[in-house]
Amino acid sequence: MSADVATEKKTPRPRGVFVLGALSLLGVALFAGFVALGTWQVHRRAWKHDLVARVDARVHAAPVDAPGRAQWPRITAADDEYRRVKLTGEFLQDRSVRVRASTELGMGSWLLTPMRLRDGDVVIVNRGFVSPTWCGGKATCAPGPSGETTVSGLLRISEPKGAFLQPNDPAADRWYSRDVPAIAAARGLSDVAPYFVDADAASSPGRGDGNEGPVGGLTVIAFPDNHLSYALTWYGLALLTLLGAWVVWRDERRKRSG
């Protein structure tokens, strides 16, 4: 075998037009996709910051009357969640439920008690945290105010069943999410608002150990904000795509000039 033939066999041939075209299309698609994802995360970050600012304004505003029946169909998480509200009525102590909770005070339950307002409508109030031993593990000790009372707190959107939580078991009176329609149905309630209210510390000033009554004001407001790191990751992958394209181009140029 001659030296020229051996050299020809060892020298890689340039890629064909079809292969180069396929690589080009793949590179363009990847680059465009990564840039689009990075830009989407930038927009998401701006949206998240706007949301945090709006929620912060709601939390620190003076309480307003809880939305009435005419407003119920228009209530949304984006526009109303964490709004400070107040409501006046009578607690339906015998319709209370306990919903499993993990708080800064430890493991226990939220005590949710329906409140019948003056106009007959019902709003479920999360009166706060109670320990596992409170009320012997039941929810109907009838603690706290009797007769008409006023509660202030944060409006919360009903938690759908199975939302990252163990499914509720109404038949066994085991509750893991604050699912307003399910609680209303289990307790035979009608004319119930589609939201609930987290009572503040002034409305439910139970002692810190949770044994003297529900402890309000424990709502955790946190919005994870990892959008900047995600955006940088996607933009970094876009740059790596460009780098890969440059490597392929340099290799192809070397093959064709060799």
Backbone hydrogen bonds, N-H to C=O, Kabsch-Sander energy under -0.5 kcal/mol:
donor,donor_aa,acceptor,acceptor_aa,energy
6,A,2,S,-1.9
7,T,3,A,-2.3
8,E,4,D,-2.1
9,K,5,V,-2.0
10,K,6,A,-1.7
11,T,7,T,-1.8
20,L,16,G,-2.5
21,G,17,V,-2.6
22,A,18,F,-2.5
23,L,19,V,-2.7
24,S,20,L,-2.4
25,L,21,G,-2.5
26,L,22,A,-2.4
27,G,23,L,-2.6
28,V,24,S,-2.6
29,A,25,L,-2.5
30,L,26,L,-2.7
31,F,27,G,-2.8
32,A,28,V,-2.8
33,G,29,A,-2.5
34,F,30,L,-2.8
35,V,31,F,-2.4
36,A,32,A,-2.5
37,L,33,G,-2.4
38,G,34,F,-2.4
39,T,35,V,-2.6
40,W,36,A,-2.4
41,Q,37,L,-2.0
42,V,38,G,-1.7
43,H,39,T,-2.3
44,R,40,W,-2.5
45,R,41,Q,-2.3
46,A,42,V,-1.9
47,W,43,H,-2.5
48,K,44,R,-2.8
49,H,45,R,-2.4
50,D,46,A,-2.0
51,L,47,W,-2.4
52,V,48,K,-2.7
53,A,49,H,-2.1
54,R,50,D,-2.3
55,V,51,L,-2.8
56,D,52,V,-2.6
57,A,53,A,-1.9
58,R,54,R,-2.0
59,V,55,V,-2.8
60,H,56,D,-1.6
61,A,58,R,-1.1
64,V,84,R,-2.0
66,A,86,K,-2.2
71,Q,68,G,-1.6
72,W,68,G,-0.9
72,W,69,R,-0.8
74,R,71,Q,-1.6
75,I,72,W,-1.5
80,D,76,T,-2.3
81,E,76,T,-0.6
81,E,77,A,-1.1
82,Y,155,L,-3.4
83,R,80,D,-1.9
84,R,58,R,-0.8
85,V,153,G,-2.8
86,K,64,V,-2.0
87,L,151,V,-2.4
89,G,149,T,-2.4
90,E,116,R,-2.2
91,F,147,G,-0.5
92,L,114,P,-3.2
93,Q,91,F,-1.2
95,R,92,L,-2.2
96,S,93,Q,-1.5
97,V,112,L,-2.3
99,V,110,W,-2.5
100,R,98,R,-0.5
100,R,175,W,-2.6
101,A,108,G,-2.5
103,T,106,G,-2.4
106,G,103,T,-1.8
108,G,101,A,-2.5
109,S,130,V,-2.4
110,W,99,V,-3.4
111,L,128,G,-2.5
112,L,97,V,-2.7
112,L,110,W,-0.8
113,T,111,L,-0.6
113,T,125,V,-2.7
115,M,123,V,-2.4
116,R,90,E,-2.7
117,L,115,M,-0.6
117,L,121,D,-3.3
118,R,88,T,-0.8
120,G,117,L,-1.8
122,V,191,D,-2.8
123,V,115,M,-2.4
124,I,195,Y,-0.7
125,V,113,T,-2.4
126,N,124,I,-0.5
126,N,197,V,-3.1
127,R,111,L,-2.7
127,R,125,V,-1.1
129,F,215,V,-2.5
130,V,109,S,-2.7
131,S,210,G,-1.2
134,W,131,S,-1.0
136,G,133,T,-1.8
137,G,134,W,-1.9
138,K,135,C,-1.5
149,T,89,G,-2.9
151,V,87,L,-2.9
153,G,85,V,-2.4
154,L,198,D,-2.1
155,L,83,R,-2.7
156,R,196,F,-3.2
158,S,194,P,-1.0
159,E,178,R,-2.5
163,A,160,P,-1.4
164,F,162,G,-1.9
169,D,174,R,-3.3
172,A,169,D,-0.9
173,D,169,D,-0.5
173,D,170,P,-1.1
174,R,169,D,-2.3
175,W,98,R,-0.6
175,W,173,D,-0.5
179,D,177,S,-1.9
180,V,178,R,-1.0
183,I,179,D,-2.5
184,A,180,V,-2.8
185,A,181,P,-2.3
186,A,182,A,-2.3
187,R,183,I,-1.8
188,G,185,A,-1.1
189,L,184,A,-3.1
193,A,122,V,-3.0
196,F,156,R,-2.2
197,V,124,I,-1.9
198,D,154,L,-2.9
199,A,126,N,-2.6
199,A,197,V,-0.8
200,D,152,S,-2.5
203,S,200,D,-0.5
204,S,200,D,-1.8
206,G,204,S,-1.1
206,G,214,P,-1.4
210,G,207,R,-2.0
215,V,129,F,-1.9
216,G,204,S,-3.1
216,G,214,P,-0.7
217,G,199,A,-2.5
221,I,219,T,-0.6
222,A,220,V,-0.7
230,Y,226,N,-2.1
231,A,227,H,-2.7
232,L,228,L,-2.5
233,T,229,S,-2.0
234,W,230,Y,-2.4
235,Y,231,A,-2.7
236,G,232,L,-2.4
237,L,233,T,-2.1
238,A,234,W,-1.8
239,L,235,Y,-2.1
240,L,236,G,-2.2
241,T,237,L,-1.9
242,L,238,A,-1.8
243,L,239,L,-2.5
244,G,240,L,-2.7
245,A,241,T,-2.2
246,W,242,L,-2.3
247,V,243,L,-2.3
248,V,244,G,-2.3
249,W,245,A,-2.5
250,R,246,W,-2.7
251,D,247,V,-2.4
252,E,248,V,-2.6
253,R,249,W,-2.4
254,R,250,R,-2.2
255,K,251,D,-2.1
256,R,252,E,-2.1
257,S,253,R,-1.6
258,G,254,R,-0.9
